[in-house]
């Protein structure tokens, strides 16, 4: 085939090229870009000025929007052993729709807050989770990524019709008195990572650990700010990074970090797959290696103690006089 002559069909003629009047359009685009840069800088300065007030407001909000695990304990049909299955479903749905990280945390928060206030039947548990996902996505995610009810219905194998999704969505909103906003773990983590200058691998590991915590009752009533600092501390320990020198964990944060360290051995396979790609620095593999090394060290220590039991002092019999 001869490629020496180009097909003129794929090239614009001189008549199709931009004319001089398009220079005004280009100038407007440049001016708009400059305005965006100026607006971004002003927003940054305003954020710095009002950061303290923003943090105070967020701390108040996290207290007001915290679920109560003891009230969920009183549910008659849904049990804690069902939770990992629902969280797995939400993790997969969240990934399928490419939603923002904070959307997953807000979804679980809405789910737990609803379960703290209303009796939930077993066959409606997944429906409540889907309604929470819809609300969270509409609240803070991109409009074109909000799940369609038909898509969620398909993911639920047609168990619920469109009317049930809409009805449950309204019921969740009314139960929570339309209080949707909640400062998530991701919000506080991003602030801490920027302030403490952690690298991206530490940040990604902390996100993984925070999502591991979603599966367990122990952390349902944990403040997001506390979880963020605890997960970053455990993340640094797993990756062998030094702890921040000028900031020790307080008693509550240390207790959460200790509890979180007890849930590292068997994370959800669904969640582990999510964090096994190069884009996530394969942190699930790093965590598995850390957990295996820790278990081997514990087993070796126990074997050594068994082989070398501590010497005991036996009383000598008294000599009869």
C-alpha positions as CSV (number, residue, x, y, z in Angstrom):
1,X,0.0,0.0,0.0
2,X,1.4,3.4,-1.0
3,X,1.5,6.0,1.9
4,X,3.4,8.6,0.0
5,X,0.3,10.7,-0.7
6,X,-1.8,11.8,2.3
7,X,-5.5,11.6,2.1
8,X,-6.7,15.2,2.1
9,X,-10.0,14.1,3.7
10,X,-8.3,14.0,7.1
11,X,-6.7,17.5,6.9
12,X,-8.4,20.8,7.3
13,X,-8.1,23.3,4.4
14,X,-6.9,26.8,4.8
15,X,-10.5,28.0,4.8
16,X,-11.2,25.8,7.9
17,X,-8.5,27.3,10.0
18,X,-9.3,29.7,12.9
19,X,-9.7,33.3,11.8
20,X,-8.4,36.4,13.5
21,X,-11.7,37.0,15.4
22,X,-11.0,33.9,17.4
23,X,-8.2,35.8,19.1
24,X,-10.9,37.4,21.3
25,X,-12.2,34.0,22.4
26,X,-8.6,33.0,23.3
27,X,-8.1,36.2,25.2
28,X,-11.3,35.5,27.2
29,X,-10.2,32.0,28.0
30,X,-6.8,33.3,29.3
31,X,-8.6,35.9,31.4
32,X,-10.9,33.3,32.8
33,X,-7.9,31.1,33.7
34,X,-6.3,34.0,35.5
35,X,-9.5,34.6,37.4
36,X,-9.6,30.9,38.4
37,X,-6.0,31.2,39.7
38,X,-6.8,34.3,41.7
39,X,-10.0,32.7,43.1
40,X,-8.1,29.6,44.1
41,X,-5.5,31.7,45.9
42,X,-8.1,33.7,47.7
43,X,-9.9,30.5,48.7
44,X,-6.6,29.1,50.1
45,X,-6.0,32.3,52.1
46,X,-9.6,32.2,53.4
47,X,-9.2,28.6,54.3
48,X,-6.0,29.4,56.3
49,X,-7.8,32.3,58.1
50,X,-10.9,30.3,59.0
51,X,-9.3,26.9,59.5
52,X,-9.6,27.0,63.3
53,X,-13.3,27.9,63.1
54,X,-13.8,25.1,60.5
55,X,-12.2,22.5,62.8
56,X,-14.3,23.6,65.7
57,X,-17.4,23.2,63.7
58,X,-16.3,19.8,62.4
59,X,-15.6,18.6,65.9
60,X,-19.1,19.7,67.0
61,X,-20.6,17.9,64.0
62,X,-18.8,14.7,64.6
63,X,-20.2,14.6,68.1
64,X,-23.7,15.3,66.9
65,X,-23.6,12.7,64.1
66,X,-21.9,9.8,65.8
67,X,-23.8,6.5,65.8
68,X,-24.4,4.6,69.0
69,X,-23.3,1.0,68.8
70,X,-25.1,0.1,72.1
71,X,-28.4,1.0,70.4
72,X,-27.6,-1.1,67.4
73,X,-27.0,-4.0,69.9
74,X,-30.7,-3.9,70.6
75,X,-31.7,-4.7,67.0
76,X,-33.6,-8.0,67.0
77,X,-33.0,-9.3,63.5
78,X,-29.8,-7.7,62.2
79,X,-26.7,-9.0,64.0
80,X,-23.1,-7.9,63.9
81,X,-22.0,-11.0,62.0
82,X,-24.1,-9.7,59.0
83,X,-22.2,-6.5,58.9
84,X,-19.1,-7.7,56.9
85,X,-21.3,-9.0,54.1
86,X,-23.1,-5.6,53.8
87,X,-19.8,-3.6,54.0
88,X,-18.4,-5.9,51.3
89,X,-21.3,-5.0,49.1
90,X,-21.0,-1.3,49.7
91,X,-17.2,-1.4,49.1
92,X,-17.9,-3.1,45.7
93,X,-20.7,-0.7,44.8
94,X,-18.6,2.3,45.8
95,X,-15.7,1.1,43.6
96,X,-18.0,0.2,40.7
97,X,-19.4,3.8,40.5
98,X,-15.9,5.3,41.1
99,X,-17.2,7.4,44.0
100,X,-15.1,9.7,46.2
101,X,-13.4,8.1,49.2
102,X,-15.4,10.2,51.7
103,X,-18.6,8.9,50.2
104,X,-18.0,5.4,51.5
105,X,-17.4,6.7,55.1
106,X,-20.5,8.9,54.9
107,X,-22.5,5.9,53.6
108,X,-21.6,3.8,56.6
109,X,-22.2,6.6,59.0
110,X,-25.7,7.2,57.6
111,X,-26.4,3.4,57.8
112,X,-25.3,3.2,61.4
113,X,-27.1,6.3,62.5
114,X,-30.3,5.0,61.0
115,X,-29.8,1.6,62.7
116,X,-29.3,3.5,65.9
117,X,-32.8,5.0,65.7
118,X,-35.0,2.5,63.8
119,X,-35.8,-1.2,63.9
120,X,-34.4,-2.8,60.8
121,X,-35.6,-6.1,59.5
122,X,-33.0,-8.5,58.1
123,X,-34.4,-8.5,54.6
124,X,-34.2,-4.7,54.5
125,X,-30.6,-4.4,55.8
126,X,-29.1,-4.2,52.2
127,X,-31.9,-1.8,51.1
128,X,-30.9,0.6,54.0
129,X,-27.3,0.4,52.9
130,X,-28.2,1.2,49.3
131,X,-30.3,4.1,50.4
132,X,-27.4,5.4,52.5
133,X,-25.1,5.1,49.4
134,X,-27.6,7.0,47.3
135,X,-27.9,9.8,49.8
136,X,-24.1,10.0,50.4
137,X,-23.4,10.1,46.7
138,X,-25.9,12.8,46.0
139,X,-24.6,14.8,48.9
140,X,-20.9,15.0,48.1
141,X,-20.0,13.2,44.9
142,X,-20.0,14.2,41.2
143,X,-23.5,14.3,39.7
144,X,-22.6,12.0,36.8
145,X,-21.4,9.3,39.2
146,X,-24.4,9.1,41.4
147,X,-25.8,5.5,41.1
148,X,-29.1,5.0,39.3
149,X,-31.7,3.1,41.2
150,X,-31.9,0.6,38.3
151,X,-28.2,-0.1,38.7
152,X,-28.5,-0.7,42.4
153,X,-31.5,-2.9,41.8
154,X,-29.5,-5.1,39.5
155,X,-26.6,-5.3,42.0
156,X,-29.2,-6.5,44.5
157,X,-30.4,-9.1,42.0
158,X,-33.8,-7.5,41.7
159,X,-34.6,-8.1,45.3
160,X,-36.0,-4.5,45.7
161,X,-38.0,-2.5,43.1
162,X,-37.6,1.2,42.3
163,X,-40.3,2.3,44.7
164,X,-38.7,0.5,47.6
165,X,-35.4,2.4,47.0
166,X,-37.2,5.7,46.9
167,X,-39.3,5.0,49.9
168,X,-36.3,3.9,52.0
169,X,-34.2,6.9,50.9
170,X,-36.9,9.2,52.2
171,X,-37.4,7.2,55.3
172,X,-33.6,7.5,56.1
173,X,-33.6,11.2,55.5
174,X,-36.7,11.8,57.7
175,X,-35.3,9.6,60.4
176,X,-32.1,11.6,60.5
177,X,-34.0,14.9,60.2
178,X,-32.2,15.6,57.0
179,X,-28.9,16.0,58.8
180,X,-26.6,14.5,56.3
181,X,-23.3,16.3,56.8
182,X,-20.7,14.4,58.7
183,X,-16.9,15.0,58.9
184,X,-15.5,11.7,57.7
185,X,-12.2,10.0,58.6
186,X,-10.9,10.9,55.1
187,X,-11.4,14.6,55.9
188,X,-9.3,14.5,59.1
189,X,-6.7,12.2,57.5
190,X,-6.1,14.6,54.7
191,X,-5.5,17.4,57.2
192,X,-3.2,15.3,59.3
193,X,-1.2,14.0,56.3
194,X,-0.7,17.5,55.0
195,X,0.3,18.9,58.5
196,X,2.5,16.0,59.5
197,X,4.0,15.6,55.9
198,X,3.4,11.9,55.6
199,X,4.1,10.2,52.2
200,X,1.5,8.8,49.9
201,X,2.1,5.2,50.9
202,X,1.4,6.0,54.6
203,X,-1.7,7.9,53.5
204,X,-2.9,5.0,51.4
205,X,-2.2,2.5,54.2
206,X,-4.1,4.7,56.7
207,X,-7.1,4.7,54.3
208,X,-7.0,0.9,54.1
209,X,-6.9,0.6,57.9
210,X,-9.8,3.1,58.3
211,X,-11.9,1.0,55.9
212,X,-10.9,-2.2,57.7
213,X,-12.3,-0.6,60.8
214,X,-15.7,-0.2,59.1
215,X,-16.2,-3.9,59.3
216,X,-16.1,-4.1,63.2
217,X,-18.4,-3.1,65.9
218,X,-15.5,-1.8,68.0
219,X,-15.2,1.3,65.9
220,X,-18.8,2.2,65.1
221,X,-18.9,4.9,67.9
222,X,-15.3,6.1,67.4
223,X,-14.9,9.7,66.4
224,X,-13.5,10.2,62.9
225,X,-10.8,12.5,64.1
226,X,-9.7,9.9,66.6
227,X,-9.8,7.1,64.0
228,X,-7.8,9.3,61.6
229,X,-4.9,9.8,64.0
230,X,-5.0,6.2,65.2
231,X,-4.9,4.8,61.7
232,X,-2.0,7.0,60.7
233,X,-0.1,5.9,63.8
234,X,-0.7,2.2,63.0
235,X,0.1,2.8,59.3
236,X,3.5,4.3,60.2
237,X,4.2,1.3,62.4
238,X,3.3,-1.2,59.7
239,X,5.5,0.5,57.1
240,X,8.4,1.1,59.5
241,X,8.1,4.9,59.4
242,X,9.1,7.0,62.4
243,X,6.2,8.4,64.5
244,X,5.7,12.1,64.6
245,X,8.1,13.5,67.1
246,X,6.1,16.3,68.6
247,X,2.7,14.6,68.8
248,X,1.9,11.7,71.1
249,X,-1.4,9.9,70.9
250,X,-3.8,10.7,73.8
251,X,-5.4,7.9,75.8
252,X,-8.4,7.5,73.6
253,X,-6.4,7.5,70.4
254,X,-3.9,5.0,71.8
255,X,-6.7,2.7,72.8
256,X,-8.2,2.9,69.3
257,X,-4.8,2.2,67.7
258,X,-4.3,-0.8,70.0
259,X,-7.8,-2.1,69.1
260,X,-7.1,-1.6,65.4
261,X,-3.9,-3.5,65.6
262,X,-5.9,-6.6,66.7
263,X,-7.8,-6.6,63.4
264,X,-4.9,-6.8,61.0
265,X,-4.6,-10.5,60.5
266,X,-7.7,-11.3,58.4
267,X,-9.1,-8.3,56.6
268,X,-11.9,-8.7,54.1
269,X,-10.7,-10.3,50.8
270,X,-12.9,-7.8,49.0
271,X,-11.2,-4.9,50.6
272,X,-7.8,-6.4,50.3
273,X,-8.3,-6.7,46.5
274,X,-9.2,-3.0,46.4
275,X,-5.9,-2.1,47.9
276,X,-3.7,-4.6,46.0
277,X,-3.1,-2.6,42.8
278,X,0.0,-0.5,42.1
279,X,-2.1,2.6,42.3
280,X,-2.7,1.9,46.0
281,X,1.0,0.9,46.5
282,X,-0.2,-2.7,47.2
283,X,-0.7,-1.8,50.8
284,X,-2.9,-4.9,51.4
285,X,0.2,-7.0,50.6
286,X,2.4,-4.9,52.9
287,X,-0.2,-5.4,55.7
288,X,-0.4,-9.1,55.1
289,X,3.4,-9.4,55.2
290,X,3.5,-7.4,58.5
291,X,0.8,-9.5,60.1
292,X,2.6,-12.7,59.0
293,X,5.9,-11.5,60.4
294,X,4.3,-10.5,63.7
295,X,2.5,-13.8,64.0
296,X,5.8,-15.7,63.3
297,X,7.6,-13.6,65.9
298,X,4.9,-14.3,68.5
299,X,5.0,-18.1,67.7
300,X,8.8,-18.1,68.0
301,X,8.7,-16.3,71.4
302,X,6.2,-18.8,72.7
303,X,8.3,-21.7,71.4
304,X,11.3,-20.4,73.2
305,X,9.4,-20.0,76.5
306,X,8.2,-23.6,76.2
307,X,11.7,-24.9,75.5
308,X,13.2,-22.8,78.4
309,X,10.7,-22.7,81.2
310,X,11.7,-20.3,84.0
311,X,13.4,-21.9,86.9
312,X,11.4,-22.3,90.1
313,X,12.7,-22.3,93.6
314,X,11.7,-25.3,95.5
315,X,11.6,-25.1,99.3
316,X,14.2,-27.2,101.1
317,X,12.9,-29.6,103.7
318,X,13.7,-28.5,107.3
319,X,16.1,-30.6,109.2
320,X,14.7,-32.2,112.4
321,X,16.6,-31.4,115.5
